[in-house]
C-alpha cells in the first residue's frame, strides 16, 4: 500500500548521503552478536515496520506474523543450524523514518535481509539503499508496482514482495462487481494523493468498463479528512449501484459511516487497505454490512495450510484470529528462508536474491507463489464480505 509522502521522501533522500558517509569503514555485527548478517551462529534479519503512527495496525500485524514464523523455525533447528534473529525498527508510518531505519539495519546491524515496510511508499523509500548495499528487501504488503520496478522501468535487483500487486486487486474487484453482483454502474471515491488508491481506481475502471459497466461518478478525498458528506452528496445524486473506495481504513471507516447515515445503502467495496479491526470501530458493524474487499487470504478458508496457520497463530496470541497482515508477515519469513535454503547460503544476499527470483510453486499461507520477471508473486486473491462486523470468506480468485 502506498502513502505518498513527498516531503518525507525528499527529506530522507537528503539524509542518505550524509548518513552513509558517516557509516563507512569496516563492517561489524550488532554489539554482543557472534556474526554479521548470516555468516555466524545467527541469521540477522531486519524488520522495518510501521509499529506506530497512522497505519500502525498494519506493521503490528506483520510483526506478529514474523514472530510466529521465527519461533517455529528456530524451534525446529533454524536454517542450516543457525537461529534467526529479528531486529525490529519502528518507521513510525513515515517514509523518511523508513529510510533512516534501512540505513541503520544495513550499515549498523549488518542484516542480510529486511522485511518491510507494510506500505508501498515506505518500501520504495528503502529500495535504493537495499540495492546499493546488496541487502534483500522483502515487502510483505507493498502492493504498488513501483516497489519492485523503479521509475526508470528497471527491476530493483534486490527488492521483492510477498503480496500481489494493485492492478490484480482492482481487476478482481471489478470482475466481482460486474459478475457476482451484476452491477451495471458504479462510482469511484479515491484518495487523490495516494498512488495506491489511484492505481486501484484505474485498474477497477478499466476492467469494469471492459465488462460493459459504466462509471457514473469519480470523486476524490484527501487523507486525514474527517467530513466527507459534501462529496458523498454528489455521489448519491449520480445514483450509482455500487461504490468502489480504494483507500485506507482510517478514512474508509468514516466514509462508510457517514454514507450510511445519509441513506446510501448500495454495496461498497475496497481492497487490502481496509483490513484492520479499527475499520469496524470507525464505521460500526451495521454500517459495514453489504461491503466487500479484496484481500490476501481469509482465516475461514478451509485450505489445510491456512487452517494450520490459524490454529498456531491463535494458540500463540490468546485466541486471536489472524488477519491478512499477520499472514503476510508469517509468509515473508518462510519465503525468505526457502530462498536461503535453495541458495545454499544464509549470508550471501546475491545468491539469495537469485533464489527468490527463481521461486516456483512455493506453498504459503496466502497462496502458491511463483515469482515473475518483475519480482512479483503470481498468486491468488480472496474476496471477503463484512457481516455484523466480521469478515466472511466469499471466494478465492486465481490469477
C-alpha positions as CSV (number, residue, x, y, z in Angstrom):
1,X,0.0,0.0,0.0
2,X,1.2,3.4,-0.8
3,X,1.2,6.5,1.4
4,X,2.7,9.1,-0.9
5,X,4.6,11.5,1.4
6,X,6.7,13.7,-0.9
7,X,8.1,15.9,1.8
8,X,9.2,13.0,3.8
9,X,10.9,11.2,0.9
10,X,12.8,14.4,-0.1
11,X,14.0,14.7,3.5
12,X,15.0,11.1,3.5
13,X,17.0,11.5,0.3
14,X,18.9,14.4,1.7
15,X,19.8,12.3,4.7
16,X,21.0,9.3,2.9
17,X,24.3,10.6,1.5
18,X,25.4,12.1,4.8
19,X,24.5,9.1,6.9
20,X,26.0,6.6,4.5
21,X,29.3,8.6,4.5
22,X,29.3,8.6,8.3
23,X,28.8,4.8,8.4
24,X,31.9,3.9,6.3
25,X,34.8,1.7,7.5
26,X,35.0,-1.9,8.5
27,X,31.7,-3.8,8.8
28,X,30.8,-5.3,12.1
29,X,27.8,-7.1,13.6
30,X,25.4,-5.9,16.3
31,X,27.2,-5.5,19.6
32,X,27.0,-8.8,21.5
33,X,26.3,-10.9,18.4
34,X,28.7,-13.5,17.1
35,X,28.2,-12.8,13.5
36,X,27.5,-10.3,10.7
37,X,24.4,-11.0,8.6
38,X,24.1,-14.8,8.3
39,X,27.7,-15.8,8.4
40,X,28.0,-16.9,12.1
41,X,25.7,-18.6,14.6
42,X,22.6,-16.5,13.8
43,X,20.9,-15.1,10.7
44,X,20.1,-11.4,11.3
45,X,17.0,-10.2,9.5
46,X,15.7,-6.6,9.9
47,X,12.0,-5.7,10.2
48,X,11.4,-2.1,9.1
49,X,7.7,-1.7,10.1
50,X,5.0,0.8,10.9
51,X,4.8,-0.1,14.6
52,X,3.4,3.4,15.5
53,X,1.8,6.2,13.5
54,X,-1.0,6.4,11.0
55,X,-1.0,2.8,9.8
56,X,0.4,1.1,12.9
57,X,-2.3,-1.6,12.6
58,X,-0.5,-3.0,9.5
59,X,3.0,-3.0,10.9
60,X,2.0,-4.5,14.2
61,X,0.1,-7.3,12.4
62,X,3.1,-8.1,10.2
63,X,5.4,-8.2,13.3
64,X,3.1,-10.8,15.0
65,X,3.3,-13.0,11.9
66,X,7.0,-12.6,11.7
67,X,7.5,-13.6,15.4
68,X,5.4,-16.7,15.0
69,X,7.3,-17.9,11.9
70,X,10.7,-17.2,13.5
71,X,9.6,-19.1,16.7
72,X,8.6,-22.1,14.6
73,X,11.7,-22.2,12.5
74,X,14.1,-21.7,15.5
75,X,12.3,-24.4,17.5
76,X,12.8,-26.7,14.5
77,X,16.5,-26.2,14.4
78,X,16.8,-23.0,12.5
79,X,18.2,-22.7,9.0
80,X,21.4,-24.8,8.4
81,X,21.7,-25.0,12.1
82,X,21.6,-21.2,12.6
83,X,18.9,-19.4,14.6
84,X,17.1,-16.4,13.1
85,X,17.5,-13.1,15.0
86,X,14.9,-10.4,14.1
87,X,15.9,-6.8,14.6
88,X,12.8,-4.6,14.6
89,X,12.8,-0.8,13.8
90,X,9.8,1.4,14.0
91,X,9.5,3.6,10.9
92,X,6.5,5.4,12.5
93,X,4.5,5.2,9.3
94,X,6.8,7.7,7.7
95,X,8.9,7.5,4.6
96,X,11.9,9.4,6.0
97,X,11.9,7.3,9.1
98,X,11.8,4.2,6.9
99,X,14.8,5.4,5.0
100,X,16.7,6.0,8.3
101,X,15.7,2.6,9.6
102,X,17.0,0.9,6.4
103,X,20.3,2.7,6.8
104,X,20.6,1.6,10.4
105,X,19.8,-2.0,9.5
106,X,22.2,-2.3,6.6
107,X,25.1,-0.2,7.9
108,X,25.0,-0.8,11.7
109,X,23.2,-4.1,12.2
110,X,24.5,-5.7,9.0
111,X,21.4,-7.7,8.3
112,X,21.3,-9.9,5.3
113,X,17.6,-9.0,4.6
114,X,15.0,-6.5,5.6
115,X,11.3,-7.5,5.8
116,X,9.1,-4.4,5.4
117,X,7.7,-2.0,5.1
118,X,3.9,-2.6,5.2
119,X,3.1,0.3,2.8
120,X,4.4,0.8,-0.7
121,X,5.7,4.3,0.0
122,X,7.7,3.2,3.0
123,X,9.0,0.3,1.0
124,X,10.1,2.4,-2.0
125,X,11.9,4.7,0.4
126,X,14.3,1.8,1.2
127,X,14.8,0.4,-2.3
128,X,17.9,2.3,-3.4
129,X,19.6,1.6,0.0
130,X,18.9,-2.1,-0.4
131,X,20.3,-2.2,-3.9
132,X,23.4,-0.1,-3.1
133,X,24.2,-2.3,0.0
134,X,23.2,-5.6,-1.7
135,X,20.7,-6.3,1.0
136,X,17.4,-8.2,0.3
137,X,14.3,-6.0,0.8
138,X,11.1,-8.0,1.0
139,X,7.9,-6.0,1.4
140,X,5.1,-8.1,2.9
141,X,2.3,-5.9,1.7
142,X,3.6,-3.2,-0.6
143,X,1.2,-3.7,-3.5
144,X,2.2,-0.8,-5.8
145,X,4.2,-1.9,-8.9
146,X,6.7,0.8,-8.0
147,X,8.1,-1.2,-5.1
148,X,10.0,-3.7,-7.3
149,X,10.3,-1.6,-10.5
150,X,11.9,1.8,-10.4
151,X,10.8,5.0,-12.1
152,X,13.4,4.1,-14.8
153,X,11.5,1.0,-15.7
154,X,14.2,-1.3,-14.4
155,X,13.6,-4.0,-11.8
156,X,15.1,-3.3,-8.4
157,X,17.6,-6.2,-8.2
158,X,17.4,-6.8,-4.5
159,X,13.8,-5.9,-3.9
160,X,10.9,-8.4,-3.8
161,X,7.4,-8.6,-2.3
162,X,5.2,-11.2,-0.7
163,X,1.8,-9.7,-1.8
164,X,0.1,-9.5,-5.2
165,X,0.0,-6.1,-6.9
166,X,-2.7,-3.4,-7.2
167,X,-3.7,-4.0,-10.8
168,X,-4.6,-7.5,-9.9
169,X,-6.7,-6.4,-6.9
170,X,-8.5,-3.8,-9.0
171,X,-9.3,-6.3,-11.7
172,X,-10.6,-8.8,-9.1
173,X,-12.9,-6.2,-7.5
174,X,-14.3,-5.1,-10.9
175,X,-15.0,-8.6,-12.0
176,X,-16.7,-9.3,-8.7
177,X,-18.9,-6.2,-9.0
178,X,-19.8,-6.9,-12.7
179,X,-20.1,-10.6,-12.4
180,X,-21.1,-11.7,-8.9
181,X,-23.1,-8.7,-8.0
182,X,-24.4,-7.9,-11.6
183,X,-23.6,-4.2,-11.2
184,X,-24.2,-2.1,-14.3
185,X,-23.0,1.3,-13.0
186,X,-20.6,2.4,-10.2
187,X,-18.9,5.3,-8.6
188,X,-15.3,5.6,-7.6
189,X,-14.2,7.6,-4.5
190,X,-10.4,7.6,-4.0
191,X,-7.6,9.3,-2.1
192,X,-6.3,11.8,-4.6
193,X,-2.7,11.8,-3.1
194,X,-2.2,8.1,-2.9
195,X,-0.7,6.1,-5.7
196,X,-2.1,3.0,-4.1
197,X,-5.6,4.4,-4.4
198,X,-5.1,5.8,-7.9
199,X,-3.6,2.6,-9.2
200,X,-6.5,0.5,-7.8
201,X,-9.1,3.0,-9.2
202,X,-7.5,2.9,-12.7
203,X,-7.5,-0.9,-12.9
204,X,-11.0,-1.2,-11.5
205,X,-12.3,1.4,-14.0
206,X,-10.6,-0.3,-17.0
207,X,-11.8,-3.8,-16.1
208,X,-15.3,-2.7,-15.1
209,X,-15.9,-0.7,-18.3
210,X,-14.4,-3.6,-20.4
211,X,-17.1,-5.8,-18.8
212,X,-19.8,-3.4,-20.0
213,X,-20.2,-1.3,-16.8
214,X,-20.4,2.4,-16.6
215,X,-18.6,4.8,-14.1
216,X,-21.2,7.4,-13.3
217,X,-19.1,9.4,-10.8
218,X,-15.4,9.8,-10.0
219,X,-14.6,11.7,-6.8
220,X,-11.6,12.1,-4.6
221,X,-10.8,12.9,-0.9
222,X,-7.7,14.0,0.9
223,X,-6.0,11.8,3.5
224,X,-6.8,12.8,7.1
225,X,-10.1,14.4,6.1
226,X,-12.9,13.6,8.6
227,X,-16.0,15.1,6.9
228,X,-17.0,13.5,3.6
229,X,-20.6,14.5,3.4
230,X,-20.5,17.1,0.6
231,X,-18.7,14.7,-1.8
232,X,-21.0,11.8,-0.7
233,X,-24.0,14.0,-1.6
234,X,-22.6,14.4,-5.1
235,X,-22.0,10.7,-5.4
236,X,-25.5,10.0,-4.2
237,X,-27.1,12.3,-6.8
238,X,-25.4,10.2,-9.5
239,X,-27.4,7.1,-8.4
240,X,-24.7,4.5,-8.5
241,X,-25.5,0.9,-7.8
242,X,-22.1,0.4,-6.2
243,X,-19.2,2.5,-4.8
244,X,-15.6,1.5,-5.0
245,X,-13.3,3.1,-2.4
246,X,-9.7,2.1,-2.8
247,X,-8.2,3.6,0.4
248,X,-7.0,3.0,4.0
249,X,-9.2,2.1,7.0
250,X,-8.7,5.5,8.7
251,X,-10.8,7.4,6.1
252,X,-12.8,4.5,4.7
253,X,-14.4,3.8,8.1
254,X,-15.6,7.4,8.4
255,X,-16.8,7.5,4.7
256,X,-18.9,4.4,5.1
257,X,-20.4,5.6,8.5
258,X,-21.4,8.9,7.0
259,X,-22.7,7.4,3.8
260,X,-25.0,5.1,5.7
261,X,-26.2,8.0,7.9
262,X,-27.1,9.8,4.6
263,X,-29.2,6.9,3.4
264,X,-26.7,5.5,0.9
265,X,-27.4,1.8,1.0
266,X,-25.6,0.4,-2.0
267,X,-22.7,-2.0,-1.7
268,X,-19.2,-0.6,-1.1
269,X,-16.0,-2.3,-2.0
270,X,-12.3,-1.8,-1.4
271,X,-9.0,-3.6,-1.2
272,X,-6.5,-4.7,1.4
273,X,-6.1,-1.2,2.8
274,X,-9.5,-1.8,4.5
275,X,-8.1,-4.8,6.5
276,X,-7.9,-3.6,10.1
277,X,-10.1,-4.2,13.2
278,X,-10.1,-0.4,13.6
279,X,-12.3,-0.2,10.5
280,X,-15.2,-1.7,12.4
281,X,-14.6,0.7,15.3
282,X,-14.8,3.7,12.9
283,X,-17.7,2.6,10.7
284,X,-19.7,0.5,13.1
285,X,-20.6,-3.2,12.4
286,X,-24.1,-2.5,11.0
287,X,-22.8,0.2,8.5
288,X,-20.3,-2.3,7.2
289,X,-22.9,-4.8,6.2
290,X,-23.1,-5.1,2.4
291,X,-19.5,-4.1,1.9
292,X,-16.7,-6.2,0.3
293,X,-13.0,-6.2,-0.1
294,X,-10.2,-8.0,-1.9
295,X,-7.6,-9.4,0.3
296,X,-4.6,-11.8,0.5
297,X,-6.3,-14.6,2.4
298,X,-9.2,-15.5,4.7
299,X,-8.9,-17.2,8.1
300,X,-12.1,-19.0,7.1
301,X,-10.7,-20.6,4.0
302,X,-10.8,-24.4,4.5
303,X,-7.4,-24.9,2.9
304,X,-5.3,-27.1,5.1
305,X,-2.2,-24.9,5.1
306,X,-4.3,-21.9,6.1
307,X,-6.1,-23.7,8.9
308,X,-2.8,-25.0,10.4
309,X,-1.5,-21.4,10.5
310,X,-4.8,-20.1,12.0
311,X,-4.5,-22.7,14.8
312,X,-0.9,-21.9,15.5
313,X,-1.4,-18.2,15.5
314,X,-4.5,-18.4,17.8
315,X,-2.6,-20.5,20.2
316,X,0.3,-18.0,20.4
317,X,-1.9,-14.9,20.6
318,X,-4.6,-16.0,23.1
319,X,-7.3,-17.0,20.6
320,X,-6.9,-14.1,18.2
321,X,-7.9,-14.8,14.6
322,X,-5.1,-13.8,12.2
323,X,-5.7,-11.1,9.6
324,X,-4.0,-10.8,6.2
325,X,-1.1,-8.7,7.6
326,X,-0.4,-11.4,10.2
327,X,-0.4,-14.0,7.3
328,X,1.8,-11.9,5.1
329,X,4.4,-11.3,7.9
330,X,4.4,-15.0,8.5
331,X,4.8,-15.9,4.8
332,X,7.6,-13.4,4.3
333,X,9.8,-15.2,6.7
334,X,9.1,-18.6,5.1
335,X,9.5,-17.1,1.6
336,X,12.9,-15.8,2.6
337,X,14.0,-18.9,4.4
338,X,13.0,-21.1,1.4
339,X,15.3,-19.0,-0.8
340,X,18.2,-19.2,1.7
341,X,17.9,-23.0,1.7
342,X,17.9,-23.2,-2.1
343,X,20.7,-20.7,-2.3
344,X,22.8,-22.9,0.0
345,X,24.0,-19.8,1.8
346,X,22.3,-17.8,4.6
347,X,24.6,-14.7,4.3
348,X,25.2,-14.2,0.5
349,X,22.4,-11.8,-0.5
350,X,23.3,-12.1,-4.2
351,X,22.7,-15.9,-4.1
352,X,19.5,-15.4,-2.0
353,X,18.1,-12.9,-4.4
354,X,18.7,-15.2,-7.3
355,X,16.9,-17.9,-5.5
356,X,14.0,-15.6,-4.7
357,X,13.7,-14.7,-8.3
358,X,13.6,-18.4,-9.2
359,X,10.8,-19.3,-6.8
360,X,8.2,-21.5,-8.3
361,X,5.1,-23.2,-6.8
362,X,6.0,-22.4,-3.2
363,X,3.1,-23.1,-1.0
364,X,2.5,-20.4,1.6
365,X,-0.5,-19.3,3.7
366,X,-1.5,-16.5,1.3
367,X,-1.2,-18.7,-1.8
368,X,1.0,-20.8,-4.0
369,X,3.8,-18.4,-5.2
370,X,5.7,-18.2,-8.4
371,X,7.8,-15.1,-8.9
372,X,7.6,-13.3,-12.2
373,X,10.2,-11.3,-14.0
374,X,9.3,-8.1,-12.1
375,X,9.8,-9.8,-8.7
376,X,6.1,-10.0,-8.1
377,X,4.5,-13.2,-6.8
378,X,1.8,-14.7,-9.1
379,X,-0.8,-15.9,-6.6
380,X,-4.5,-15.9,-5.8
381,X,-6.6,-13.2,-4.2
382,X,-9.6,-13.6,-1.8
383,X,-12.9,-11.7,-1.8
384,X,-14.4,-11.1,1.7
385,X,-17.7,-9.7,2.9
386,X,-18.4,-7.9,6.1
387,X,-21.3,-9.3,8.1
388,X,-22.1,-7.9,11.5
389,X,-18.5,-6.6,11.9
390,X,-16.9,-9.9,10.9
391,X,-15.0,-10.7,7.6
392,X,-16.7,-13.6,5.9
393,X,-14.9,-15.7,3.2
394,X,-16.7,-15.3,-0.2
395,X,-14.3,-16.7,-2.9
396,X,-10.8,-17.3,-4.0
397,X,-9.7,-15.9,-7.3
398,X,-6.7,-17.4,-9.2
399,X,-4.5,-15.2,-11.4
